[in-house]
Amino acid sequence: MPDYRAFRIHNDEAGYRAGIEGQSRIEPQAGEVLIRTRYSSVNYKDALAGTGKGRILRRYPLIGGVDSAGEVAASADSRFREGDPVVVTGYGVGVTHDGGYAEWLRVPADWVVPLPSGLDAFSAMALGTAGFTAALALYRMVTNGQRPDLGPVVVTGATGGVGSIAVDLLTQLGYRVTAVSGKPEHRGFLEHLGAKDIIGRDQLPGGNRPLETAVWAGAVDNVGGEMLAQLTRTMKPWGNIASIGLAGGHELHTTVMPFILRGVSLLGVDSVDCPYPIREELWRRLAHEWRPPHLEEIVSEVVTLEGLPEVFERMLGGHTRGRIVVATSARD
Ligand SMILES: NC(=O)c1ccc[n+]([C@@H]2O[C@H](COP(=O)([O-])OP(=O)(O)OC[C@H]3O[C@@H](n4cnc5c(N)ncnc54)[C@H](OP(=O)(O)O)[C@@H]3O)[C@@H](O)[C@H]2O)c1
C-alpha cells in the first residue's frame, strides 16, 4: 500500500509522461530532513519539466516541483526539529532530486530554510521561486547601486509570476515601474500593483543602433532574446539589467557599446544555486520589509496535483497570470 501521492515524471521507451502515483515513505538518512508538505507552486520551469517541452530534469523518473513549504516531520540533522515550518526552493529540488509535487519531501538539510515569522506555508508558496527570484534580482541591482531617484525601472513579462511580484516589490520600495506585457486585458491588474506605465511587447522604445536614447535606470528581464537586446541599447549610464528568464528566447544579440560607453551592468540572476546566507537573508526580507503588498491578489489560482497538466499547458501558452499555488496535502 503506497503511503502518499506524488506527481511523477517519466521519460523512457514508453515516452515522456507524467501523472499522479503512489509512493512509499522513506525515513530521513543522516543529514536529511523529511517535510510534510502543505503547498508547492507552478513556475515556468515546472511547466517545461512537467510537459517535456524543456530539458529540465537530470534524471527519470522524478517527482516534479521546484518549490515546497510545510513542516519538518522528522529530522536527521541537528539544525531542524519536528514541527519547524520550512521552505525549500531551488538546489536540486524537482531537477536532480524528487520535488515538491508530493505530500512528503525528503531533502538534504542544507537545502532547507526555516520559514521566517510573517510567512506561512501558503504565502511562502505564493512567493515560491518566482518571488525569491524577484527579490534576488532586486538584491543584485541594489548591491550594484540601484536607487529609486536614478530613474524608471522596466519589468518585462510583467503579468507572469516573477514579473508581477517584481512590479509590486519595486513599486513598494519607491521605484517608478514601467511594465511590459503582452496581455492588455490585465492592464488593470498591473496598475493595481503600482505600475506607472504599461506598454505592449512591441512598444519598447528605441531602434536597432548599438546605443539608442537612454530611458531606463534599471531593468528586470524575464523574457530574454530580442527584448533583452533592446534593453541593453536603451539603458541610462550605469544602469542595471537583471537577466532572469528566457520566455521569449535564450539568445542575446547586442554589442559591447552599452557596457563600455554607458557603464551598463548585465547582472545574472540564478535562484537555484544562490548561496545559503543570501537565501536566508532574502526570505527574511520577503517576510518583512520586502513583502509584496499585493501578494494574495497576485495568486490567481490554487490547484491540486490533479490540476497540474492543464495549468502547465496554459502557462507555456502564455495564458496564466501571476502566481499559481499547489495544495499538495489531501489529508487533515
Ligand atoms: N534565473 C532564475 O533563477 C529564474 C527563476 C525563476 C524564473 N526564471 C525564468 O523567468 C521567466 C519567468 O518565469 P515565471 O515563472 O514568472 O513564468 P510565467 O509566470 O510564465 O511568466 C512569464 C511571462 O513572460 C511573458 N511571456 C511569455 N511568453 C513570451 C514571449 N514569447 N515573448 C515575450 N514575453 C513572453 C508573459 O508575460 P506578459 O504576457 O505580461 O508579457 C508571461 O506571463 C521564465 O523564463 C523562467 O524560466 C528564472
PDBQT file of the ligand as one rigid body, heavy atoms in Angstrom, charges set to zero:
ROOT
HETATM    1  N1  LIG A 401      17.091  32.770 -13.320  1.00  0.00    +0.000 N 
HETATM    2  C1  LIG A 401      16.329  32.169 -12.421  1.00  0.00    +0.000 C 
HETATM    3  O1  LIG A 401      16.778  31.743 -11.361  1.00  0.00    +0.000 OA
HETATM    4  C2  LIG A 401      14.868  32.057 -12.699  1.00  0.00    +0.000 A 
HETATM    5  C3  LIG A 401      13.950  31.832 -11.666  1.00  0.00    +0.000 A 
HETATM    6  C4  LIG A 401      12.577  31.836 -11.954  1.00  0.00    +0.000 A 
HETATM    7  C5  LIG A 401      12.158  32.007 -13.272  1.00  0.00    +0.000 A 
HETATM    8  N2  LIG A 401      13.077  32.153 -14.251  1.00  0.00    +0.000 N 
HETATM    9  C6  LIG A 401      12.663  32.382 -15.647  1.00  0.00    +0.000 C 
HETATM   10  O2  LIG A 401      11.988  33.628 -15.677  1.00  0.00    +0.000 OA
HETATM   11  C7  LIG A 401      10.936  33.593 -16.638  1.00  0.00    +0.000 C 
HETATM   12  C8  LIG A 401       9.615  33.920 -15.942  1.00  0.00    +0.000 C 
HETATM   13  O3  LIG A 401       9.263  32.852 -15.062  1.00  0.00    +0.000 OA
HETATM   14  P1  LIG A 401       7.798  32.796 -14.406  1.00  0.00    +0.000 P 
HETATM   15  O4  LIG A 401       7.762  31.616 -13.520  1.00  0.00    +0.000 OA
HETATM   16  O5  LIG A 401       7.447  34.140 -13.914  1.00  0.00    +0.000 OA
HETATM   17  O6  LIG A 401       6.923  32.454 -15.726  1.00  0.00    +0.000 OA
HETATM   18  P2  LIG A 401       5.477  32.999 -16.155  1.00  0.00    +0.000 P 
HETATM   19  O7  LIG A 401       4.628  33.173 -14.952  1.00  0.00    +0.000 OA
HETATM   20  O8  LIG A 401       5.023  32.115 -17.256  1.00  0.00    +0.000 OA
HETATM   21  O9  LIG A 401       5.808  34.452 -16.734  1.00  0.00    +0.000 OA
HETATM   22  C9  LIG A 401       6.438  34.644 -17.979  1.00  0.00    +0.000 C 
HETATM   23  C10 LIG A 401       5.845  35.892 -18.611  1.00  0.00    +0.000 C 
HETATM   24  O10 LIG A 401       6.638  36.236 -19.760  1.00  0.00    +0.000 OA
HETATM   25  C11 LIG A 401       5.810  36.785 -20.774  1.00  0.00    +0.000 C 
HETATM   26  N3  LIG A 401       5.995  35.985 -21.987  1.00  0.00    +0.000 N 
HETATM   27  C12 LIG A 401       5.632  34.691 -22.189  1.00  0.00    +0.000 A 
HETATM   28  N4  LIG A 401       5.972  34.293 -23.413  1.00  0.00    +0.000 NA
HETATM   29  C13 LIG A 401       6.562  35.355 -24.017  1.00  0.00    +0.000 A 
HETATM   30  C14 LIG A 401       7.126  35.589 -25.309  1.00  0.00    +0.000 A 
HETATM   31  N5  LIG A 401       7.150  34.618 -26.223  1.00  0.00    +0.000 N 
HETATM   32  N6  LIG A 401       7.631  36.794 -25.572  1.00  0.00    +0.000 NA
HETATM   33  C15 LIG A 401       7.606  37.779 -24.643  1.00  0.00    +0.000 A 
HETATM   34  N7  LIG A 401       7.082  37.639 -23.414  1.00  0.00    +0.000 NA
HETATM   35  C16 LIG A 401       6.579  36.434 -23.100  1.00  0.00    +0.000 A 
HETATM   36  C17 LIG A 401       4.387  36.723 -20.246  1.00  0.00    +0.000 C 
HETATM   37  O11 LIG A 401       4.085  37.984 -19.637  1.00  0.00    +0.000 OA
HETATM   38  P3  LIG A 401       3.195  39.112 -20.377  1.00  0.00    +0.000 P 
HETATM   39  O12 LIG A 401       2.073  38.381 -21.031  1.00  0.00    +0.000 OA
HETATM   40  O13 LIG A 401       2.774  40.021 -19.291  1.00  0.00    +0.000 OA
HETATM   41  O14 LIG A 401       4.080  39.745 -21.415  1.00  0.00    +0.000 OA
HETATM   42  C18 LIG A 401       4.443  35.669 -19.167  1.00  0.00    +0.000 C 
HETATM   43  O15 LIG A 401       3.458  35.863 -18.195  1.00  0.00    +0.000 OA
HETATM   44  C19 LIG A 401      10.992  32.210 -17.266  1.00  0.00    +0.000 C 
HETATM   45  O16 LIG A 401      11.781  32.251 -18.452  1.00  0.00    +0.000 OA
HETATM   46  C20 LIG A 401      11.699  31.364 -16.208  1.00  0.00    +0.000 C 
HETATM   47  O17 LIG A 401      12.330  30.240 -16.760  1.00  0.00    +0.000 OA
HETATM   48  C21 LIG A 401      14.413  32.178 -13.995  1.00  0.00    +0.000 A 
ENDROOT
TORSDOF 0
